[in-house]
Amino acid sequence: MRRCGMLGQSGWCRDASGMLEHASMPHPPLTFSGPVQRSRAAAGAVACAGMLLAGCQVYDFVPVSPLSLGQNSQVTTLEVTPFKPNLLLLVDKSGSMDLPLDQTNLACFTAPGGEVCGQVKTYPCAVATCPTRWSTLTSTLDQFLQDSDSAARYGLTFFPAPPDDDVDNQCDPTLSVAAPIPPGTDDSDSSLQGLANAARAALGGVQSANPMGPTGTGGGTPTGDSLKYFNSHPEAVVDPDRDAYVVLLTDGLPNCNAGLASSVGTPACVCTLQSDQDCIDARPQGIGCLDNQATVDVITELRSSKQITTVVLGFGADTAVAGARDTLQAMAIAGGFPARTCPNQKDPCGPTNPCDLGTGLCSKQYYEATDADSLRAALDAIYSGVGAKACVVPLPETPSDVELISVVVNGTPVLHGPDTWEYRPPGYPDWNPPSLRPNPDGPSLQFIGSLCAALQASSKRDPVRLEIRIVTPV
């Protein structure tokens, strides 16, 4: 069945497959014309309208042979490949990572006096029967990097970063990147796999059995000061043609701020150690106090001045307590990652994450995991969020009718609908999540479901050929 209509003096028809098969007009309706270069400026003409890269996915547009739309029409067919984002994993290797993942596991009470293992290096846990936070995090993250190496350009580093096992250095923050992300435009499968493998190698180079230092766990949780590294060295993750993410994986609350020394022993010092006396005894003073506000301020600055999005993933029982929730929530909101929305706008987001019915958002905007399965689920959810922008394609002009848009994917016409793609006019109010809204807020197409997944997986080796046609009146 063919559907036809008129637009001014122009006629159009759409056949049963959805192909916009004829339009009579003297000028091209949609042109991505002229030399299309691999540069931010050229890609920005379509994807960002020349604006600075801020919440905008940059695409590499490569002209291929056009398909004819009809008499007197000109259409350029485009191969659309989003540049992969830079994603740096900032991994907490503080002393608490040596503790059992499940401290009720009877196999973990192996320290003298029937105490829990992992509290000191001399009495480590036997991970075969008593998995630790570190053994679970590293094995799960290693498998994730193997399975998801085409999703992003991965890098990885650690905090704290003491040079040795001297306790005076236990709060040394991140000062370098263990598995760096190099600059460049190489998104080949071999390049992406190489970066993921380098991150895996760095992760495997740190063991609980080793003393505190470059190859061992141990120390405090200098989260804020470690994130400052990316403020002074944004090139570690920022690239003008890519989105930049830091994924913070931590099992505890930020501390290690000696500037809080004056608050020790007062209600202003929220002690993150086992007891208030531990915070009083800690040296230098102040390092045991909760360093929440300074950490949130750093994350806010990374987002506003460096365009670095911070994703917060709390792992382990310590992050599930009430006192941790407010801090992790503030950090996650400041990070600017796409808001987590409730399924069906009302259902819980997880067993311990109810829906805020007033907003339709998850009560916890940070990601939370307490075991290997929930950690993998959180990493997969972050993976989906990082790739979401690949599914939004800004348009250079506003069509007068959605029926005058034709989308062809790998040579096959695809009709618009709730499971394929939808048109978003300028000022569209219901972006879900809101951070996907294009900047500038112009017309765009949002791809959904399997089409979105295909765009996320698109690569130089196996690209998705995406053709967009728009008929406009003469």
RAJODA-V839137 format. One record per run of one state. SS is the DSSP state (H for helix, E for strand, L for the rest). FROM is the first residue (numbers start at 1). TO is the last residue. If there is no record, write none. Layout:
BEGIN
ss/from/to
SS/FROM/TO
SS/FROM/TO
END
This chain:
BEGIN
ss/from/to
L/1/2
E/3/7
L/8/9
E/10/14
L/15/19
E/20/23
L/24/39
H/40/47
L/48/58
E/59/64
L/65/76
E/77/82
L/83/85
E/86/92
L/93/94
H/95/98
L/99/99
E/100/100
L/101/105
H/106/108
L/109/110
E/111/111
H/112/114
E/115/115
L/116/120
H/121/123
L/124/131
E/132/132
H/133/147
L/148/152
E/153/159
L/160/166
H/167/169
L/170/178
E/179/179
L/180/188
H/189/204
L/205/206
E/207/207
L/208/212
E/213/213
L/214/215
E/216/216
L/217/222
H/223/232
L/233/233
H/234/236
L/237/238
E/239/239
L/240/241
E/242/242
L/243/243
E/244/250
L/251/257
H/258/263
L/264/270
E/271/271
L/272/275
H/276/281
L/282/288
E/289/289
L/290/291
H/292/306
L/307/307
E/308/315
L/316/316
H/317/320
L/321/321
H/322/335
E/336/336
L/337/340
E/341/341
L/342/342
H/343/345
L/346/349
E/350/350
L/351/352
E/353/353
L/354/354
E/355/356
L/357/360
E/361/362
L/363/366
E/367/369
L/370/371
H/372/386
L/387/387
H/388/391
E/392/394
L/395/401
H/402/404
E/405/409
L/410/411
E/412/414
L/415/420
E/421/424
L/425/433
H/434/436
L/437/443
E/444/447
L/448/448
H/449/457
L/458/463
E/464/470
L/471/474
END
